[in-house]
Amino acid sequence: MTDPVIVIATATPLPGRAAEIVDALGRLIPRVHAEPGCLLYTLNQAESGQLVFIEKWASQADADRHASSSAIMPELIEQVLPLLVGPPVVVAHSALPMGEAVKGTL
């Protein structure tokens, strides 16, 4: 069995466009949840307006498949990317569980 992969992606909306992005993502994210290997895919918003995605994929192959061939990508590129200051910043990690299992692992 492979270790899960944690992905954290941040995106900065253009001024006044965050609500449009959240609306578009509200239609797209349920489809991501149905993708093979998707264990967690959340959208969070900082007080600054920055959007933070926290994802957990069952394997690196699942994370790679989502990033390269997810069925939502054409819509994401068309509907969301033009509303961002620049491209999202994506960081993938292998989980390092520590402390209590429930609190120390995504």
ABEGO torsion letter per residue (X at the ends): XBBBBBBBBBBBBBBGAAAAAAAAAAAAAAAAAABBGBABBBBBBBAAGBBBBBBBBABAAAAAAAAAABAAAAAAAAAAAAABABBBBBBBBBBBBBEBAAAABX
